[in-house]
Amino acid sequence: MLVLLQIVDLLLSVLMWIIVVQAIMSWLVAFNVINTYNDFVRQLLYGLARITEPVYRPVRRIMPDFGALDLSPMVVLLVIYILRNIIIPSLFRSAI
């Protein structure tokens, strides 16, 4: 049980960093620091979108539309924070 909780915590940590990298990359594209004409940048953005879209989709269905402002990454990061710092440690304590 403890190993399973550690694996879930590790996967949530990796997902958190993927979301942060995607947010930074999207800001860099929006402010024209990097452009999507570069094959590597385009492939990286596409890969990050393919990873995070299944996580964002349920959140986007629930949240109201704010136009160009997408708050779903922030909501997902908040849920990951709650899982990693509140729920998993309490499960870890109860498993011991």
Secondary structure by P-SEA (a helix, b strand, c coil): caaaaaaaaaaaaaaaaaaaaaaaaaaaaaacccccccaaaaaaaaaaaaaccccaaaaaaaccccccccaaaaaaaaaaaaaaccaaaaaaaaac
